[in-house]
Amino acid sequence: MADIHLGAVPDRGKAWAGKRSEEIEETFYHLIQEAGKQGVDLILIAGDIFHRPPLKRELKELNYRLESIQPTQVVMMAGNHDYMGEGSNYRGFHWAENVHFFQKEQLDSFYLESLHTWIYGLSYEHREIKTPLYQRVIPLDKPGYHILLAHGGDEKHIPIQKKELISAGFDYVALGHIHKPEIFDNKMAYAGALEPIDRLDIGEHGYVYGEINDKGTRIQFCPAACREYKNLILESDTDMTGGEMEEWLSQQIEIEGKQHIYNVLLKGYRDADIVYDTEKMLRLGKIAAIKDETLPWFDFERLYNENADNLIGMFIKKVYQMPMDEARRTRILSYGLQAMYHGRDVGEG
């Protein structure tokens, strides 16, 4: 698993923000407990366990939870959010016997004798690392299974060449930092954030479960999050009133699941006299953001014929003379006419 972000408060300021913070912790510790009950051999945590450098009491709580699932082994690292800066409580912390933590920003390894497995990795000592520290990394020429635990993948956080890592010779590469889960060639995976951390973390979230034996590596993504962020697009038409749009939004939230959190986008055309009350819509469910991109509908030809000798007609004619695609022309005309008619009925002179 990766990117737990204990201590994060997604959607801060929203009514459900406090609950989301609790859910992040509950999902993580429940999963740890279940892994212990089911006799999982090894848990890999690929960075950003905490949303910021942890307090000492938080490390003690984490250590207690991990110690309680012995003999399950745990290997983990600090990521860019909970990096080991000067004075970090990670430094010198005494972990339980079954917990193995990478203590420096240089590639190191642990050999887990009971599992006949080598784990390679490093921890962030800085918020940003622009050097590709995993480049040309290969496993030791020693018997056993070999796993790389890595955190990064963008230009500011250890750039990664995925094809190079896949072919480096590891039995498995466990990646963190990118919050969207993704599996590569059944030998490397971003587990993704265990719980979605912000409204851009769209889709299912959870962990990767895998088995390594003499026949090879098998992995699969397992959903575990309490809820998802979903994009919801509603297409308006010229007959739809504000009340109808609100009812439709409520119905769609009911269908998709009231437990989820939504980014709502309103598109299409509406009556020029109608304005959708997005502030009111925010109260219809767990809506992280709502954007109204609907355009007022006008009969451009009729308006031009009725206003050919005034500013409105001149505006319509000028826009039609400009080289552009139809979609852009329609948007410019709709916004321009709405501004011109603001405060009065369309069609009045």
C-alpha positions as a Markdown table, in Angstrom:
| # | Residue | x | y | z |
|---|---|---|---|---|
| 1 | Met | 0.0 | 0.0 | 0.0 |
| 2 | Ala | 1.1 | 3.6 | -0.3 |
| 3 | Asp | 0.1 | 7.2 | 0.3 |
| 4 | Ile | -1.9 | 6.7 | 3.5 |
| 5 | His | -1.6 | 10.4 | 4.4 |
| 6 | Leu | -2.6 | 10.0 | 8.1 |
| 7 | Gly | -3.5 | 13.4 | 9.5 |
| 8 | Ala | -4.9 | 14.7 | 6.2 |
| 9 | Val | -8.2 | 16.5 | 6.2 |
| 10 | Pro | -9.7 | 16.2 | 2.7 |
| 11 | Asp | -12.2 | 18.9 | 1.7 |
| 12 | Arg | -11.3 | 21.1 | 4.6 |
| 13 | Gly | -14.2 | 23.4 | 5.4 |
| 14 | Lys | -16.9 | 20.9 | 4.2 |
| 15 | Ala | -19.3 | 19.4 | 6.6 |
| 16 | Trp | -17.8 | 15.9 | 6.1 |
| 17 | Ala | -14.1 | 16.9 | 6.3 |
| 18 | Gly | -13.7 | 15.7 | 9.9 |
| 19 | Lys | -15.2 | 12.3 | 9.1 |
| 20 | Arg | -12.9 | 11.9 | 6.1 |
| 21 | Ser | -9.9 | 12.4 | 8.3 |
| 22 | Glu | -11.1 | 9.7 | 10.7 |
| 23 | Glu | -11.9 | 7.3 | 7.8 |
| 24 | Ile | -8.3 | 7.6 | 6.5 |
| 25 | Glu | -7.0 | 6.3 | 9.8 |
| 26 | Glu | -9.8 | 3.7 | 10.2 |
| 27 | Thr | -9.2 | 2.2 | 6.8 |
| 28 | Phe | -5.5 | 1.9 | 7.3 |
| 29 | Tyr | -5.5 | 0.4 | 10.7 |
| 30 | His | -8.4 | -2.0 | 9.8 |
| 31 | Leu | -6.4 | -3.2 | 6.8 |
| 32 | Ile | -3.3 | -3.7 | 9.0 |
| 33 | Gln | -5.4 | -5.7 | 11.5 |
| 34 | Glu | -6.9 | -7.9 | 8.8 |
| 35 | Ala | -3.5 | -8.6 | 7.2 |
| 36 | Gly | -2.3 | -9.9 | 10.6 |
| 37 | Lys | -5.4 | -12.0 | 11.1 |
| 38 | Gln | -5.1 | -13.6 | 7.6 |
| 39 | Gly | -1.4 | -14.3 | 8.1 |
| 40 | Val | 0.0 | -12.1 | 5.4 |
| 41 | Asp | 3.7 | -12.5 | 5.2 |
| 42 | Leu | 4.8 | -9.0 | 4.2 |
| 43 | Ile | 3.3 | -5.5 | 4.1 |
| 44 | Leu | 5.0 | -2.9 | 1.9 |
| 45 | Ile | 4.2 | 0.8 | 2.5 |
| 46 | Ala | 5.7 | 2.9 | -0.3 |
| 47 | Gly | 5.9 | 6.3 | 1.4 |
| 48 | Asp | 3.7 | 9.2 | 2.6 |
| 49 | Ile | 2.4 | 7.2 | 5.6 |
| 50 | Phe | 1.7 | 10.6 | 7.1 |
| 51 | His | 0.4 | 13.8 | 5.4 |
| 52 | Arg | 3.2 | 15.8 | 7.0 |
| 53 | Pro | 6.2 | 15.0 | 9.3 |
| 54 | Pro | 4.8 | 12.9 | 12.1 |
| 55 | Leu | 4.6 | 13.6 | 15.8 |
| 56 | Lys | 6.3 | 11.2 | 18.1 |
| 57 | Arg | 3.0 | 10.0 | 19.6 |
| 58 | Glu | 1.8 | 9.2 | 16.1 |
| 59 | Leu | 4.8 | 7.1 | 15.5 |
| 60 | Lys | 4.3 | 5.3 | 18.8 |
| 61 | Glu | 0.7 | 4.5 | 17.8 |
| 62 | Leu | 1.7 | 3.3 | 14.4 |
| 63 | Asn | 4.5 | 1.1 | 15.9 |
| 64 | Tyr | 2.0 | -0.4 | 18.4 |
| 65 | Arg | -0.4 | -1.3 | 15.6 |
| 66 | Leu | 2.3 | -2.9 | 13.4 |
| 67 | Glu | 3.9 | -4.7 | 16.3 |
| 68 | Ser | 0.5 | -6.3 | 17.2 |
| 69 | Ile | 0.4 | -8.2 | 13.8 |
| 70 | Gln | 3.6 | -10.2 | 14.3 |
| 71 | Pro | 5.0 | -12.3 | 12.7 |
| 72 | Thr | 3.8 | -10.3 | 9.7 |
| 73 | Gln | 6.8 | -8.3 | 8.5 |
| 74 | Val | 6.4 | -4.6 | 7.5 |
| 75 | Val | 8.8 | -2.6 | 5.4 |
| 76 | Met | 8.2 | 1.1 | 4.8 |
| 77 | Met | 9.8 | 4.4 | 3.9 |
| 78 | Ala | 9.2 | 8.2 | 4.3 |
| 79 | Gly | 7.9 | 10.0 | 1.2 |
| 80 | Asn | 7.9 | 13.6 | 0.2 |
| 81 | His | 5.0 | 14.6 | 2.5 |
| 82 | Asp | 6.4 | 13.0 | 5.7 |
| 83 | Tyr | 10.1 | 13.4 | 4.7 |
| 84 | Met | 12.9 | 13.1 | 7.2 |
| 85 | Gly | 14.1 | 16.6 | 7.6 |
| 86 | Glu | 16.3 | 17.8 | 10.4 |
| 87 | Gly | 14.7 | 17.0 | 13.7 |
| 88 | Ser | 12.3 | 14.5 | 12.2 |
| 89 | Asn | 10.8 | 12.1 | 14.7 |
| 90 | Tyr | 11.6 | 9.3 | 12.3 |
| 91 | Arg | 15.3 | 9.8 | 13.0 |
| 92 | Gly | 16.4 | 7.3 | 15.7 |
| 93 | Phe | 12.9 | 6.0 | 16.3 |
| 94 | His | 13.0 | 2.5 | 17.8 |
| 95 | Trp | 10.7 | 0.3 | 15.7 |
| 96 | Ala | 9.3 | -3.1 | 16.7 |
| 97 | Glu | 11.2 | -6.2 | 15.7 |
| 98 | Asn | 8.9 | -6.9 | 12.7 |
| 99 | Val | 9.1 | -3.3 | 11.3 |
| 100 | His | 11.8 | -2.3 | 8.9 |
| 101 | Phe | 12.2 | 1.4 | 8.0 |
| 102 | Phe | 14.6 | 2.9 | 5.5 |
| 103 | Gln | 16.5 | 5.6 | 7.5 |
| 104 | Lys | 18.4 | 7.5 | 4.7 |
| 105 | Glu | 18.1 | 9.0 | 1.3 |
| 106 | Gln | 20.4 | 6.5 | -0.2 |
| 107 | Leu | 19.4 | 3.1 | -1.6 |
| 108 | Asp | 19.7 | 0.4 | 1.1 |
| 109 | Ser | 18.3 | -3.1 | 1.6 |
| 110 | Phe | 16.8 | -5.4 | 4.2 |
| 111 | Tyr | 17.1 | -9.2 | 4.1 |
| 112 | Leu | 14.1 | -10.9 | 5.6 |
| 113 | Glu | 15.5 | -14.3 | 6.3 |
| 114 | Ser | 12.2 | -15.9 | 7.2 |
| 115 | Leu | 10.8 | -14.9 | 3.8 |
| 116 | His | 14.1 | -15.5 | 1.9 |
| 117 | Thr | 13.4 | -11.9 | 0.5 |
| 118 | Trp | 15.5 | -8.8 | -0.1 |
| 119 | Ile | 13.7 | -5.4 | 0.0 |
| 120 | Tyr | 15.4 | -2.4 | -1.5 |
| 121 | Gly | 14.5 | 1.3 | -0.9 |
| 122 | Leu | 15.2 | 4.7 | 0.6 |
| 123 | Ser | 13.5 | 7.5 | 2.5 |
| 124 | Tyr | 13.1 | 11.1 | 1.5 |
| 125 | Glu | 15.2 | 13.5 | 3.6 |
| 126 | His | 13.9 | 16.5 | 1.5 |
| 127 | Arg | 10.5 | 17.5 | 0.3 |
| 128 | Glu | 11.7 | 17.4 | -3.3 |
| 129 | Ile | 14.2 | 15.1 | -5.0 |
| 130 | Lys | 14.8 | 15.9 | -8.6 |
| 131 | Thr | 17.6 | 13.3 | -9.1 |
| 132 | Pro | 16.5 | 9.9 | -10.6 |
| 133 | Leu | 17.8 | 7.8 | -7.7 |
| 134 | Tyr | 16.3 | 4.6 | -8.9 |
| 135 | Gln | 18.0 | 4.8 | -12.3 |
| 136 | Arg | 20.1 | 1.8 | -13.2 |
| 137 | Val | 19.2 | 0.1 | -9.8 |
| 138 | Ile | 19.5 | -3.7 | -10.0 |
| 139 | Pro | 19.1 | -6.4 | -7.4 |
| 140 | Leu | 22.0 | -8.0 | -5.7 |
| 141 | Asp | 23.3 | -11.2 | -7.2 |
| 142 | Lys | 22.2 | -13.3 | -4.2 |
| 143 | Pro | 19.6 | -16.1 | -3.8 |
| 144 | Gly | 16.1 | -15.1 | -2.8 |
| 145 | Tyr | 13.2 | -12.9 | -3.9 |
| 146 | His | 14.1 | -9.3 | -4.7 |
| 147 | Ile | 11.6 | -6.4 | -4.2 |
| 148 | Leu | 12.1 | -2.7 | -4.8 |
| 149 | Leu | 10.1 | -0.3 | -2.7 |
| 150 | Ala | 10.0 | 3.2 | -4.4 |
| 151 | His | 8.3 | 6.5 | -4.0 |
| 152 | Gly | 8.2 | 9.0 | -6.9 |
| 153 | Gly | 7.6 | 9.4 | -10.6 |
| 154 | Asp | 7.4 | 13.0 | -11.5 |
| 155 | Glu | 10.1 | 15.6 | -12.2 |
| 156 | Lys | 10.3 | 16.9 | -8.6 |
| 157 | His | 10.0 | 13.6 | -6.8 |
| 158 | Ile | 12.5 | 11.1 | -8.1 |
| 159 | Pro | 11.8 | 10.8 | -11.8 |
| 160 | Ile | 11.2 | 7.2 | -12.9 |
| 161 | Gln | 11.7 | 5.4 | -16.2 |
| 162 | Lys | 9.0 | 2.7 | -15.8 |
| 163 | Lys | 10.3 | 0.4 | -18.6 |
| 164 | Glu | 13.8 | 0.5 | -17.1 |
| 165 | Leu | 12.5 | -0.5 | -13.7 |
| 166 | Ile | 10.3 | -3.3 | -15.1 |
| 167 | Ser | 13.3 | -4.8 | -16.8 |
| 168 | Ala | 15.8 | -4.3 | -13.9 |
| 169 | Gly | 15.5 | -7.8 | -12.6 |
| 170 | Phe | 13.3 | -7.3 | -9.5 |
| 171 | Asp | 10.6 | -9.9 | -8.8 |
| 172 | Tyr | 8.3 | -6.9 | -7.9 |
| 173 | Val | 8.5 | -3.1 | -7.8 |
| 174 | Ala | 6.1 | -1.5 | -5.3 |
| 175 | Leu | 5.5 | 2.2 | -6.1 |
| 176 | Gly | 4.1 | 5.1 | -4.2 |
| 177 | His | 3.4 | 8.9 | -4.8 |
| 178 | Ile | 1.0 | 8.7 | -7.7 |
| 179 | His | -2.5 | 8.4 | -6.1 |
| 180 | Lys | -4.2 | 6.6 | -9.0 |
| 181 | Pro | -3.6 | 2.8 | -8.9 |
| 182 | Glu | -1.9 | 1.3 | -11.9 |
| 183 | Ile | -0.4 | -2.1 | -12.7 |
| 184 | Phe | 2.5 | -2.6 | -15.2 |
| 185 | Asp | 3.2 | -6.0 | -16.7 |
| 186 | Asn | 2.2 | -7.8 | -13.4 |
| 187 | Lys | 5.6 | -7.0 | -11.9 |
| 188 | Met | 5.3 | -3.4 | -10.9 |
| 189 | Ala | 2.4 | -1.3 | -9.6 |
| 190 | Tyr | 1.4 | 2.0 | -8.1 |
| 191 | Ala | -0.9 | 1.0 | -5.3 |
| 192 | Gly | -2.4 | 4.5 | -5.3 |
| 193 | Ala | -3.7 | 6.3 | -2.2 |
| 194 | Leu | -5.4 | 3.9 | 0.2 |
| 195 | Glu | -8.2 | 6.5 | 0.6 |
| 196 | Pro | -8.7 | 9.4 | -1.9 |
| 197 | Ile | -7.0 | 12.5 | -0.5 |
| 198 | Asp | -8.5 | 15.3 | -2.6 |
| 199 | Arg | -11.2 | 15.8 | -5.2 |
| 200 | Leu | -8.9 | 15.0 | -8.1 |
| 201 | Asp | -8.3 | 11.5 | -6.8 |
| 202 | Ile | -11.1 | 10.1 | -9.0 |
| 203 | Gly | -12.2 | 6.5 | -8.9 |
| 204 | Glu | -11.5 | 3.4 | -6.8 |
| 205 | His | -8.7 | 3.4 | -4.2 |
| 206 | Gly | -7.2 | 0.6 | -2.1 |
| 207 | Tyr | -4.1 | -1.6 | -2.1 |
| 208 | Val | -2.3 | -4.2 | -4.2 |
| 209 | Tyr | -2.3 | -7.8 | -3.0 |
| 210 | Gly | 0.3 | -10.1 | -4.5 |
| 211 | Glu | 2.1 | -13.5 | -4.3 |
| 212 | Ile | 5.6 | -14.3 | -5.3 |
| 213 | Asn | 6.8 | -17.9 | -5.7 |
| 214 | Asp | 9.0 | -20.0 | -7.9 |
| 215 | Lys | 6.4 | -19.7 | -10.7 |
| 216 | Gly | 6.6 | -15.9 | -10.7 |
| 217 | Thr | 4.7 | -12.9 | -9.5 |
| 218 | Arg | 0.9 | -12.4 | -9.4 |
| 219 | Ile | -0.7 | -9.1 | -8.2 |
| 220 | Gln | -4.1 | -7.6 | -8.2 |
| 221 | Phe | -5.7 | -4.3 | -7.1 |
| 222 | Cys | -8.1 | -4.6 | -4.2 |
| 223 | Pro | -10.6 | -1.7 | -3.5 |
| 224 | Ala | -10.7 | -0.7 | 0.2 |
| 225 | Ala | -11.7 | 3.0 | 0.5 |
| 226 | Cys | -14.9 | 4.0 | 2.2 |
| 227 | Arg | -15.9 | 6.3 | -0.6 |
| 228 | Glu | -14.9 | 7.7 | -4.0 |
| 229 | Tyr | -14.6 | 11.0 | -5.7 |
| 230 | Lys | -16.7 | 11.0 | -8.8 |
| 231 | Asn | -17.1 | 13.4 | -11.7 |
| 232 | Leu | -20.8 | 14.1 | -12.5 |
| 233 | Ile | -21.7 | 15.9 | -15.7 |
| 234 | Leu | -25.2 | 17.1 | -16.2 |
| 235 | Glu | -26.3 | 18.3 | -19.6 |
| 236 | Ser | -28.9 | 21.1 | -19.5 |
| 237 | Asp | -31.4 | 22.0 | -22.2 |
| 238 | Thr | -33.4 | 25.1 | -22.9 |
| 239 | Asp | -36.5 | 24.0 | -21.1 |
| 240 | Met | -34.9 | 23.1 | -17.8 |
| 241 | Thr | -35.6 | 25.4 | -14.8 |
| 242 | Gly | -33.4 | 25.8 | -11.8 |
| 243 | Gly | -35.7 | 23.5 | -9.8 |
| 244 | Glu | -35.5 | 20.8 | -12.4 |
| 245 | Met | -31.8 | 20.9 | -12.5 |
| 246 | Glu | -31.6 | 20.6 | -8.7 |
| 247 | Glu | -34.0 | 17.6 | -8.7 |
| 248 | Trp | -31.9 | 15.9 | -11.4 |
| 249 | Leu | -28.7 | 16.5 | -9.5 |
| 250 | Ser | -30.3 | 14.9 | -6.4 |
| 251 | Gln | -31.5 | 11.9 | -8.4 |
| 252 | Gln | -28.1 | 11.3 | -9.9 |
| 253 | Ile | -26.4 | 11.5 | -6.5 |
| 254 | Glu | -29.0 | 8.9 | -5.2 |
| 255 | Ile | -28.2 | 6.6 | -8.2 |
| 256 | Glu | -24.4 | 6.9 | -8.1 |
| 257 | Gly | -24.3 | 6.6 | -4.3 |
| 258 | Lys | -24.9 | 9.2 | -1.5 |
| 259 | Gln | -21.7 | 8.1 | 0.2 |
| 260 | His | -19.5 | 9.3 | -2.6 |
| 261 | Ile | -18.1 | 12.9 | -3.1 |
| 262 | Tyr | -18.8 | 14.7 | -6.3 |
| 263 | Asn | -17.3 | 17.2 | -8.7 |
| 264 | Val | -20.3 | 18.5 | -10.6 |
| 265 | Leu | -20.1 | 20.1 | -14.0 |
| 266 | Leu | -23.2 | 21.6 | -15.7 |
| 267 | Lys | -23.0 | 21.8 | -19.5 |
| 268 | Gly | -25.3 | 22.5 | -22.4 |
| 269 | Tyr | -27.8 | 25.3 | -23.1 |
| 270 | Arg | -30.3 | 26.9 | -20.8 |
| 271 | Asp | -33.0 | 29.5 | -21.2 |
| 272 | Ala | -31.4 | 33.0 | -21.2 |
| 273 | Asp | -33.7 | 34.0 | -18.3 |
| 274 | Ile | -32.7 | 31.0 | -16.1 |
| 275 | Val | -29.7 | 31.1 | -13.7 |
| 276 | Tyr | -28.7 | 28.0 | -11.9 |
| 277 | Asp | -28.1 | 28.5 | -8.2 |
| 278 | Thr | -24.9 | 26.6 | -7.7 |
| 279 | Glu | -24.6 | 27.6 | -4.0 |
| 280 | Lys | -27.9 | 26.0 | -3.3 |
| 281 | Met | -26.9 | 22.9 | -5.2 |
| 282 | Leu | -23.8 | 22.5 | -3.0 |
| 283 | Arg | -26.2 | 21.5 | -0.2 |
| 284 | Leu | -27.8 | 18.7 | -2.1 |
| 285 | Gly | -25.1 | 16.1 | -1.2 |
| 286 | Lys | -21.4 | 15.6 | -0.7 |
| 287 | Ile | -20.3 | 18.0 | -3.5 |
| 288 | Ala | -16.7 | 19.1 | -3.4 |
| 289 | Ala | -17.0 | 21.5 | -6.3 |
| 290 | Ile | -19.6 | 22.6 | -8.8 |
| 291 | Lys | -19.0 | 24.4 | -12.1 |
| 292 | Asp | -21.6 | 25.9 | -14.3 |
| 293 | Glu | -20.5 | 26.0 | -18.0 |
| 294 | Thr | -24.0 | 26.2 | -19.4 |
| 295 | Leu | -24.6 | 28.8 | -22.1 |
| 296 | Pro | -27.7 | 30.9 | -22.5 |
| 297 | Trp | -29.6 | 30.0 | -25.7 |
| 298 | Phe | -30.4 | 32.6 | -28.3 |
| 299 | Asp | -31.9 | 32.5 | -31.7 |
| 300 | Phe | -29.0 | 34.4 | -33.4 |
| 301 | Glu | -30.7 | 34.7 | -36.8 |
| 302 | Arg | -33.9 | 36.1 | -35.3 |
| 303 | Leu | -32.0 | 38.5 | -33.1 |
| 304 | Tyr | -29.9 | 39.8 | -36.0 |
| 305 | Asn | -32.9 | 40.4 | -38.2 |
| 306 | Glu | -34.6 | 42.3 | -35.3 |
| 307 | Asn | -31.5 | 44.3 | -34.4 |
| 308 | Ala | -29.6 | 44.7 | -37.7 |
| 309 | Asp | -29.3 | 48.5 | -37.2 |
| 310 | Asn | -28.2 | 48.6 | -33.6 |
| 311 | Leu | -25.3 | 47.4 | -31.4 |
| 312 | Ile | -26.7 | 43.9 | -31.0 |
| 313 | Gly | -26.9 | 43.3 | -34.7 |
| 314 | Met | -23.5 | 44.8 | -35.3 |
| 315 | Phe | -22.0 | 42.5 | -32.6 |
| 316 | Ile | -23.6 | 39.4 | -34.2 |
| 317 | Lys | -22.5 | 40.3 | -37.7 |
| 318 | Lys | -18.9 | 41.1 | -36.5 |
| 319 | Val | -18.6 | 37.7 | -34.7 |
| 320 | Tyr | -19.9 | 35.8 | -37.8 |
| 321 | Gln | -17.2 | 37.6 | -39.9 |
| 322 | Met | -14.4 | 36.4 | -37.6 |
| 323 | Pro | -12.6 | 33.1 | -38.6 |
| 324 | Met | -13.3 | 30.5 | -35.9 |
| 325 | Asp | -15.1 | 27.1 | -35.4 |
| 326 | Glu | -18.8 | 27.0 | -34.7 |
| 327 | Ala | -18.4 | 26.0 | -31.1 |
| 328 | Arg | -16.3 | 29.0 | -30.2 |
| 329 | Arg | -18.5 | 31.3 | -32.2 |
| 330 | Thr | -21.5 | 30.1 | -30.3 |
| 331 | Arg | -19.8 | 30.6 | -26.9 |
| 332 | Ile | -18.7 | 34.1 | -27.8 |
| 333 | Leu | -22.2 | 35.1 | -29.1 |
| 334 | Ser | -23.9 | 33.5 | -26.1 |
| 335 | Tyr | -21.7 | 35.2 | -23.4 |
| 336 | Gly | -21.7 | 38.5 | -25.3 |
| 337 | Leu | -25.5 | 38.6 | -25.8 |
| 338 | Gln | -26.0 | 37.6 | -22.1 |
| 339 | Ala | -23.9 | 40.6 | -21.0 |
| 340 | Met | -25.8 | 42.9 | -23.4 |
| 341 | Tyr | -29.2 | 41.7 | -22.2 |
| 342 | His | -28.3 | 41.6 | -18.5 |
| 343 | Gly | -31.2 | 43.1 | -16.6 |
| 344 | Arg | -33.8 | 43.1 | -19.4 |
| 345 | Asp | -35.7 | 40.5 | -21.4 |
| 346 | Val | -34.2 | 39.2 | -24.6 |
| 347 | Gly | -35.9 | 40.6 | -27.7 |
| 348 | Glu | -36.7 | 44.1 | -26.1 |
| 349 | Gly | -35.2 | 47.0 | -28.0 |
